[in-house]
Amino acid sequence: MKTIQKDFEIEDVLHKPLMAHLASVFEGAPRGSPLWFLYEDQKVWLFGIDTDSFIKRLQKDPACALTVVDFDVDGGVLRHVGIRGKAAVTSLDSARLKRFVGKYLGRDENEWNQWFVENIVDPLNQMVQVDPETVVAKDVSFFKTGPELA
């Protein structure tokens, strides 16, 4: 993994329950998908079902990019992580899936919304591993104050 710019530790953003925007290609045209994600082992993990369009696109062309933005206008926070790499669609790892869901719903499975688990989580049968080739971690949190006050 080559780091192009690193204004902060990427884990500071990638471990937060934020959305990743996945960019992939279909028939030569760009496509975007907002997704939940898990960052472990210096890789990004995405989850879906075999009929999801993003899964099918990545199976045909593994080149992709991910963008995660940590933005709080009132707090003046604007941090961006951009990742370019290759994706590999693999079979589901149930332990990793639980950690993925726990990132967004909390670690206590007894508190998870059962409707969400039954209708959204249980059907998941594919896992995507994105191996970063390049990473940009840019902090422009001074947009309200100017860089001299950041």
C-alpha positions in Angstrom: 0.0 0.0 0.0 1.4 3.3 -1.1 0.4 6.4 0.9 0.2 9.5 -1.2 -0.8 11.9 1.5 -1.4 11.2 5.2 -2.5 14.2 7.3 -3.9 11.8 10.1 -4.0 8.1 11.0 -6.5 6.6 8.5 -7.9 4.3 11.3 -9.2 7.4 13.0 -11.8 7.8 10.2 -12.1 4.2 8.9 -13.1 2.8 12.3 -16.0 5.2 12.7 -19.5 4.1 11.6 -19.4 6.1 8.4 -20.5 5.4 4.8 -18.0 4.5 2.1 -18.7 5.5 -1.5 -17.6 2.8 -3.8 -16.7 3.7 -7.4 -16.5 0.9 -9.9 -17.0 0.5 -13.7 -19.7 -1.1 -15.8 -19.3 -1.3 -19.6 -16.7 1.6 -19.5 -18.9 3.9 -17.4 -18.5 4.9 -13.8 -20.9 3.7 -11.1 -21.2 4.6 -7.4 -22.5 2.7 -4.4 -22.8 4.0 -0.8 -22.0 1.2 1.5 -21.2 0.3 5.1 -17.7 -1.1 5.5 -15.3 -2.7 7.9 -11.6 -1.8 8.0 -9.4 -4.7 9.3 -6.0 -6.0 8.4 -5.2 -3.0 6.3 -8.1 -4.0 4.0 -11.6 -2.7 3.4 -14.4 -5.3 3.7 -17.7 -4.8 2.0 -20.7 -7.1 2.3 -23.6 -7.8 -0.1 -25.6 -10.5 -1.9 -24.7 -12.2 -5.1 -27.4 -10.2 -7.0 -26.1 -6.8 -5.9 -25.0 -4.7 -8.9 -21.8 -3.7 -7.1 -20.8 -7.3 -6.6 -21.4 -8.2 -10.2 -19.4 -5.1 -11.4 -16.4 -6.0 -9.1 -16.5 -9.6 -10.3 -16.1 -8.4 -13.9 -13.6 -5.6 -13.2 -11.9 -5.5 -9.8 -10.5 -2.0 -10.1 -12.2 0.3 -7.7 -12.0 3.4 -5.5 -13.5 4.1 -2.1 -14.1 7.4 -0.5 -14.9 7.9 3.2 -15.6 11.4 4.6 -15.8 12.4 8.2 -17.7 15.7 8.2 -19.1 17.8 11.0 -20.0 21.3 9.8 -20.7 22.6 13.4 -17.4 21.2 14.7 -15.5 22.3 11.7 -14.3 18.7 10.9 -13.6 17.6 7.3 -11.4 14.6 6.9 -11.3 12.5 3.8 -9.8 9.0 3.1 -9.5 8.0 -0.5 -8.5 4.5 -1.4 -7.7 3.0 -4.9 -7.2 -0.7 -5.3 -8.5 -4.1 -6.4 -11.4 -6.0 -5.1 -11.9 -9.7 -4.7 -15.3 -11.2 -4.1 -15.1 -14.0 -1.6 -17.4 -16.3 0.4 -18.8 -14.9 3.6 -16.8 -15.0 6.9 -19.5 -15.1 9.6 -17.1 -13.8 12.4 -16.1 -10.8 10.2 -19.8 -10.2 9.3 -20.6 -9.9 13.0 -17.8 -7.4 13.6 -19.0 -5.5 10.5 -22.6 -5.3 11.8 -21.4 -4.6 15.4 -19.5 -1.5 14.1 -22.9 0.1 13.2 -25.4 -1.5 15.6 -23.1 -2.0 18.7 -21.3 -5.0 20.0 -24.2 -6.5 22.0 -26.1 -8.6 19.4 -29.1 -8.8 21.8 -29.7 -5.0 21.2 -29.6 -5.3 17.4 -32.8 -4.5 15.5 -34.2 -8.0 14.7 -36.1 -6.8 11.6 -32.8 -5.4 10.2 -30.9 -8.6 11.0 -33.5 -10.8 9.4 -34.2 -8.7 6.3 -30.8 -7.1 5.7 -28.0 -9.0 7.4 -29.1 -12.6 7.2 -29.4 -12.5 3.3 -25.8 -11.3 3.0 -23.8 -14.1 1.2 -20.9 -12.3 -0.4 -17.9 -10.5 1.1 -15.6 -8.1 -0.9 -12.0 -7.6 0.1 -10.5 -4.4 -1.2 -6.7 -4.3 -1.1 -5.6 -0.7 -1.1 -2.9 0.2 -3.7 -2.9 3.9 -2.8 -4.3 5.9 0.1 -4.9 9.6 0.5 -5.9 10.9 4.0 -6.5 14.6 3.8 -7.5 16.9 6.6 -9.1 20.2 5.6 -10.8 20.8 9.0 -9.7 24.4 8.9 -12.4 25.3 6.4 -14.2 27.4 9.1 -11.2 28.9 10.9 -8.4 29.0 8.4 -5.2 26.9 8.6 -3.6 29.2 11.2 -6.3 28.4 13.8 -6.6 24.7 13.1 
